Amino acid sequence: MSEQKRSFSWRLVAAALLVAGGAGAYFYLQGMGRKLTPLDSAKIVPDDALLAAYIDTDSQNWDRLQQFGTPEAQAAIAKGFETLQQGILPQEELNYQQDLKPWVGDVMLALLPPSSDSGSKPDSESSSAETPAAETATNSEVNTLLVVGIKNPFKAWMFQRNFQSQADIKVAEAEYKGVKISITNVGETPATYSMIIGKHLVLADRQASLEKAIDSYQASTSVAASEQGNEMIEKWQEIKNPVIQVHLPNADLLTQQFQANFSATAKVPEQLEGLKYAVIGAGIDTDGIRVKMQAKVDPALFKQVEPTPENASLLNRFPIETIALFTGQNLKLSWENLGEQAKIDPTVQSSFDFFKSAVKTTTNLDLDRDIFNWMDGQFALGFIASNQGILAQLGFGGAILLETSDRPLAEATMKKIDATFKTKFPIGLEANTTKYQNMPVTEWKIPSQDIVLGGYGWLEQNLLLIALGQPLIELMSQPIQAPLNTSNNFQAIAGSLPTPNHGYFYLNMDQVMTLLNRAPLPPGNQISPEVLAVLNSIQGMGLTNTWPEADMAQVDVLLALKSKQ
């Protein structure tokens, strides 16, 4: 974005409040009233908005973060916020805690589609103020609209009075459909356009954006009045103690704008064209920070399988020492979907074909026929802590479980992999059959050093195990005495996510930190003490995706935090 169209600073927000048509007295007479909501702000945002991000500034919601973490982590986060504030609000001009927090309520930032109009033109209701030159140019960029709630009118009025003597302000005034618009300059900075609607201060980088907001508010053609807007705001209520919400009310317009700006040759994938709207919300509860993402889609454009209950035979196969786990189902369908999407974009298709060709040349395996064609069941990929054998230096190994309805094809593929390791690898791996716990296992071994790099075997008739490192082959080929899904950590994180689902992503941060601490990074690449303090305050992460309705995709995330020490 050019210098003339860059985002306005908080100093301009304050200056705009100062000259917003006698706002101080208006605020004082109106009184504090009830707490503003996302619906209140959305009534001002035009219904063709590309994005609307809502931030709840209620300290009671954000203060819940204080129940988590170590004193070091809290100090690091406080320092980060202070640095951010100084970057936005130079200390000699404004201080958020003292100057803005007492009266600034919830905030909604909206991005409006580009307009090719020539800006505002005076009419019978407009003042004599001339439209600035910047407004007469064709605008090809996304426009910004900021809706700021006034939670304490009296303190806003006090701030207005105190700030007046400190600001070098030049003001012009216009009027549109009975609403006064202030055109404000502070020093040499670009103009900011502001107005008061209800108990909101509304700011924009173009006067035309404010006029569009006035039209939407007065004619009830805002995001809040649209069908998708109402549905999205209802989703907001499903999150406990919400603090941030992002709306994409017009996903089709957003993808078109993205394509116009960043990829003139690529075509938007058909699935994205079928995306109607999306909403992302974050809240804070007793477990940590929860994020929920929901997207309304055209079900005809999304191939999906019915979610099945957790397969205990998969989760029970991973030990409590598992660092990270990713589960899901039907890799075959996912691969087919990826192939269909590649057909839409020539650039993606080229990369897709190159990857398939490289695998074919290197391994003589066809990804479509030999690999993904038989992976039609559930799967689980895990990284497991281990200090034994070949894994001792690294500290962990990997294992994958694959269900299939076509065991013969899977066995044929594994035989091809055996042959590839023997002929294509420089060290010439041997594939030897042995037994672990009476289970036949094919080991991949370096014959000259008698080192087993990995292997595979059938745990059940339709369940294939592939493991890296002899210690993991031995561990995973027998019943696990302390399975991951019985651990308190897994139950606290993954256990609170929706079921049935299409799979989990699970991360144990304590295990990750153990690996980081045992293998220090090279000089110059070390993690700072502040970042380490924050990482040490995280218990783990869980993620899952579901389809609550045929046309509604949902992703739930929990960033689990440790209780305050």
WOWOWO-V418929 format. One record per helix or strand of 3 or more residues. SS is the DSSP state (hx for helix, st for strand). FROM is the first residue (numbers start at 0). LEN is the number of residues. If there is no record, write none. Layout:
BEGIN
[[SS/FROM/LEN] [SS/FROM/LEN]]
END
This chain:
BEGIN
[[hx/2/3] [hx/9/9] [hx/22/8] [hx/37/5] [st/50/5] [hx/58/9] [hx/70/18] [hx/95/5] [st/103/9] [hx/132/4] [st/142/8] [hx/152/12] [st/168/8] [st/178/8] [st/191/6] [st/199/5] [hx/206/13] [hx/222/3] [hx/226/10] [st/241/7] [hx/250/12] [hx/269/4] [st/274/10] [st/287/10] [hx/298/3] [hx/311/4] [st/321/8] [hx/330/14] [hx/345/18] [hx/366/8] [st/377/8] [hx/388/3] [st/395/8] [hx/406/18] [st/429/7] [st/438/8] [st/450/10] [st/462/6] [hx/469/7] [hx/483/3] [hx/487/9] [st/503/5] [hx/508/10] [hx/528/8] [st/537/12] [st/551/10]]
END
